[in-house]
Amino acid sequence: MGKMILGALMAVVLAIPLAAQASQQSASKNPFAAALRKSYTVNRDFLAKSAEKMPEEFYGMRPGSQPEVRTFGQILGHLINNNYLACSDAKGGKNPGEGKDFEKVTAKADLVKDLNSAFAYCDAVYAALTDASAMQMVEMTMDDGSKVPALRVSRLIFNISHNNEHYGNLVTYMRIKNIVPPSSEPR
C-alpha cells in the first residue's frame, strides 16, 4: 500500500512540469511569431514614447552641423516611411504611405500622429503573423522601387532591427538634451 501511495505521489510530482509545459505550448502555438511580435512591440513603445517625450522645439535638432545627418523629426519621418514600406511588403498589400515623404513633416503633432498610424498598420501585420505564414514568400521593395522575393519573416526582422537602430539615434538626441529615454526609465 505504501509503495502504491509513493508511486502515485511520484507520478503527480513528475506530471506537474509536463502539465506546465503542455499549458505553455497550448498558450502559444506560434512561439516564433509571438517572439517577433514581442520584440516589435517593445521597441515600438519606446519609439512612440520618445516621440512624445521630446519637446517640439528639439524636433529640428541634429548633432553637429552636417545637413546629411537627420534631425530628430526626420528620423521619426524616416521610421514612418520604413514601417509602412516593410509592413506593406510583409502584408502583400499597397503601401499606405506611398507617395508621401514623412521626413518632410516638421510639426511634432503631425509626426506623432503619423508614427502612431504607421505602428497601427504594422500592429495588424504582426498580429496576423503565424509561424507558418512567417515562412511564406512575399515581394520586398528595394530602394529603386523594384521588387525581389523574400521571406515574410526577413522583412519583419529587418523592420525590427531598423527600428532598433534608429531608436539608438533617438536615445543619443534625447541624452544631449538631458531627457531620459523610455528604455532607461524606472520600471
C-alpha positions in Angstrom: 0.0 0.0 0.0 2.8 2.4 0.9 4.5 1.7 -2.4 1.3 2.5 -4.3 1.0 5.8 -2.5 4.6 6.6 -3.1 4.2 5.7 -6.7 1.1 7.8 -7.1 2.9 10.7 -5.4 5.9 10.4 -7.7 3.6 10.3 -10.7 1.9 13.5 -9.6 5.2 15.2 -8.9 6.6 14.2 -12.3 3.3 15.2 -14.1 3.3 18.8 -12.8 6.2 20.0 -15.0 4.8 18.1 -18.0 1.4 19.7 -17.5 3.0 23.2 -17.2 4.9 22.6 -20.4 1.8 21.4 -22.2 0.0 24.5 -21.0 2.7 26.8 -22.3 2.6 25.1 -25.7 -1.1 25.4 -26.0 -0.9 29.1 -25.0 1.4 29.8 -27.8 1.1 27.6 -30.9 3.2 30.1 -32.8 6.2 30.8 -30.5 8.3 32.2 -33.3 5.7 34.7 -34.3 5.0 35.6 -30.7 8.6 36.3 -30.1 8.8 38.6 -33.2 5.6 40.4 -32.1 7.0 40.9 -28.6 10.3 42.3 -29.9 8.5 44.7 -32.3 6.0 45.8 -29.6 8.7 46.7 -27.0 10.7 48.8 -29.5 7.5 50.3 -31.0 6.5 51.5 -27.5 10.0 53.0 -26.9 9.8 54.9 -30.2 6.3 56.2 -29.6 7.2 57.3 -26.1 10.4 59.0 -27.4 8.3 61.0 -29.9 6.0 62.1 -27.1 8.8 63.0 -24.6 10.9 65.1 -26.9 9.8 68.8 -26.8 8.8 70.1 -30.2 11.5 72.8 -30.0 14.1 70.0 -30.4 12.4 68.2 -33.3 14.7 70.2 -35.7 17.8 69.4 -33.7 20.7 67.5 -35.3 24.0 66.7 -33.6 26.7 68.8 -35.4 26.1 70.9 -38.4 26.2 68.4 -41.2 23.0 68.6 -43.2 23.1 64.9 -44.2 22.6 64.0 -40.5 18.9 63.7 -39.9 17.1 65.8 -37.3 15.1 64.2 -34.5 11.9 64.8 -36.5 13.4 63.5 -39.8 14.4 60.2 -38.0 10.8 59.9 -37.0 9.6 60.6 -40.5 12.1 58.0 -41.8 10.7 55.5 -39.4 7.2 56.2 -40.6 8.2 55.7 -44.2 10.0 52.5 -43.4 7.3 50.9 -41.2 4.7 51.5 -43.8 7.0 50.0 -46.5 8.2 47.0 -44.6 4.8 46.1 -43.2 3.0 46.6 -46.6 5.6 44.3 -48.1 5.1 41.7 -45.4 1.3 42.0 -45.7 1.5 41.8 -49.5 -0.6 45.0 -49.8 -0.4 48.5 -51.1 1.8 50.8 -49.1 -0.5 53.3 -47.3 2.4 55.8 -47.2 3.2 55.6 -50.8 3.8 58.9 -52.5 4.4 60.6 -49.1 7.7 61.6 -47.6 7.2 61.8 -43.9 10.8 63.0 -43.5 9.5 66.4 -44.7 6.9 66.7 -42.0 8.1 69.0 -39.2 5.3 69.5 -36.7 5.5 67.3 -33.6 1.8 66.7 -33.5 1.7 65.5 -37.1 4.8 63.3 -36.7 3.4 61.7 -33.5 0.0 61.1 -35.2 1.7 59.7 -38.4 4.1 57.5 -36.4 1.2 56.0 -34.4 -0.7 55.4 -37.6 2.2 53.6 -39.1 2.6 51.5 -36.0 -1.2 50.7 -36.0 -0.8 49.4 -39.6 2.2 47.3 -38.6 0.5 46.1 -35.4 -2.1 44.3 -37.6 0.6 42.7 -39.7 2.4 41.3 -36.7 -0.9 40.3 -35.1 -1.8 38.2 -38.1 1.6 36.5 -38.2 1.9 32.8 -37.6 4.9 30.6 -37.6 3.7 29.1 -40.9 2.9 32.5 -42.6 6.3 33.8 -41.5 8.0 31.4 -43.9 5.9 32.4 -46.9 7.4 34.3 -49.8 6.5 38.0 -50.4 7.8 40.7 -52.6 10.2 43.1 -51.0 10.5 46.6 -52.3 14.1 47.7 -53.0 15.4 51.3 -52.8 15.0 51.7 -56.6 11.4 50.6 -56.4 12.0 47.2 -57.9 10.6 44.0 -56.2 12.5 40.9 -55.2 11.3 37.8 -53.5 11.9 37.4 -49.8 10.6 35.5 -46.8 7.9 37.5 -44.9 9.9 36.9 -41.7 13.0 38.5 -43.2 11.0 41.7 -44.0 9.7 41.9 -40.4 13.0 41.1 -38.8 14.5 43.9 -40.9 11.8 46.2 -39.7 12.5 45.4 -36.1 16.3 45.8 -36.5 15.8 49.1 -38.4 13.5 50.4 -35.7 16.1 49.4 -33.0 18.9 51.1 -34.9 17.1 54.4 -35.1 15.9 54.2 -31.5 19.6 54.2 -30.7 19.9 57.5 -32.6 16.9 59.0 -30.8 18.4 58.0 -27.4 21.5 60.0 -28.3 19.5 63.1 -29.2 17.4 62.8 -26.0 20.5 62.4 -23.9 22.1 65.5 -25.5 19.0 67.4 -24.2 19.1 65.7 -20.8 16.0 63.8 -21.4 15.8 60.2 -20.0 14.9 57.8 -22.9 12.0 55.5 -22.3 14.2 52.4 -22.1 16.1 54.0 -19.2 13.1 55.0 -17.2 12.5 53.2 -13.9 10.1 50.2 -14.3 
